Amino acid sequence: MTRGYNVGNILRRYFSEIFALTAFIFFCVVNFKGLGHLSFGDETGHVLGARALAKHQVLYRDYIDAHGPLIFSLSWTLGKIVGFSHLYRFRLLSTLLAFIAAASLYYSPLFQIRRSRFLALAIWFGTLSAVWVLQGLNMDSYWPLGGALTVIVLAKFAMPLAAGAEISVRDAFYGGFAALLLPFAAYSFLPATACFFIALGWVLIVSRKNNVVATQWRAFLYGGIAAVAFNILWLAVYGDLMGAIAFHFVSNQFYYSKYTALGFSVIIDSLKISFGPNRIIQSLAVYGFLFGSVLVCIRSRYRVAAFLACMAVFSLDARGSFLFQNGAFLMASLGLLSLAVAWVFEQKSRTADFLALGSVALAQVVGIFAISTPFNESSHQVWHSGFHPEVASQDLTYQTIRKYASPDEGILVIPYNPDVYILADRLPMPKYHDYLPWEADYGHHPWAGQERDLCVDLPKYKPPVVYFDDWRVWGMWSLSDYAHCVTETLKNDYVKLPGFATLYVQKDRFASTP
């Protein structure tokens, strides 16, 4: 008798592998498109910071940014490999993070059979590909960084711990390392780290296998210590620790927060299911979070620990945004969904297949109808946006900047447009690549001697070129409203170049340059 290896049999036998491969290929195609998508100011600031570090500037002293140090250390490291000339190459960092998270899912101690591992990959890549560019996960940003790190902790340690699975010392170490990297990506991720530690403490208390859990606790703790030591050492060499506290934590927590909508009511509003084009991706994240949380909390051996791990994911929604700024919550929710479906229905292959296909199909439909990205685009617009490598421009504006400012001189772009530095191929003047209302507020009340007031520093440094676009921040504040002294300095010490709406050259430089 001949064996019936027809197409149907092959599909049934290798469904999870074929599904995972298909989803992976589709993700790679979408990711390639995302490499050349339009740049966004926040990520441009990260690339600019990496360039400044490559020129031996000190992070949070010479180059100051509101974001955490981890994105700069990783961007700088990647720049050492791929070069600093093209912005799109830095987006390989988010690609690498997605792959590392995928590897963590595949090798999670949670799974007992190979099929479940591939099914988790299929859900991960299948859902992620639908929102990868729309939600800005393709960017060199702390959002995908936080999301990927959370998925790593969930897959390698937190969910296996809650399930009572056997966790190796190595996996526990990886989990602790990723958990303590989170606050260095953004201090707002610290509650997620706390949830993971509390979950482990709970299991340590209630578990009868205290020796086993204690070993896991030590490995997790050692991983966390290694992460903290790495970041502190890196900051000691390439950054300023006090500056990091001042400009990442103090400035954000006590000044920037006054300009943004924060609070429990905002978070609750973000959890409302909506099919509006600008909120439908957030609804997908909520689906992944709620469905995944219910599944793992019901199935887990230590349900309190499972609940705490899910709360770690929920804490990433602290900003309450329903657009691209909530990328970390979206990414972590999709990772939680991937783990939950593949594990809970590990012995019910048909149910698992149905839920996996349904989740990926839902995500793809969401991607078709959603409007997001920093530029309020649809997937159709993203696909036809072209490839933008973001390199030094030959446009007359940027040639003129290079004419008046030599490569070793810093320029100033205000109030905010980091792309200008990349296009002009020049670094910012010390301490300033922007100046926004909350930064002016901080300048009036500096913390621990970490001063940063453009009204004080601009007359002292006097960069050869100032690019001033009189943009009203969020349609509300112009530079003259919160830093009138700066516009006065431009009027007194600079010449506005004829024919240019935004370029100001220092009077002495203008007079001496042919």
Secondary structure, 3 states (H helix, E strand, C coil): CCCCCCHHHHHHHCHHHHHHHHHHHHHHHHHHHHHCCCCCHHHHHHHHHHHHHHCCCCECCCECCCCCHHHHHHHHHHHHHHCCCCHHHHHHHHHHHHHHHHHHHHCCCCCCCHHHHHHHHHHHHHHHHHHCCCCCCCCCCHHHHHHHHHHHHHHHHHHHHHHCCCCCHHHHHHHHHHHHHHHHHCHHHHHHHHHHHHHHHHHHHHCCCHHHHHHHHHHHHHHHHHHHHHHHHHHHHHECHHHHHHHHHHHHHHCHHHHCCCCHHHHHHHCCCCCCCCCHHHHHHHHHHHHHHHHHHHHCCCHHHHHHHHHHHHHCCCCCCCCHHHHHHHHHHHHHHHHHHHHHCCCCHHHHHHHHHHHHHHHHHHHHHCEECCCCEEHHHHHCCCCCCCCCCCCHHHHHHHHHCCCCCCEEEECECCHHHHHHCCCECCCCCECCHHHHHHHHCCECCECCCHHHHHHHHCCCEEEECCCCECCCECHHHHCHHHHHHHHHHEEECCCCCCEEEEHHHHHHCC
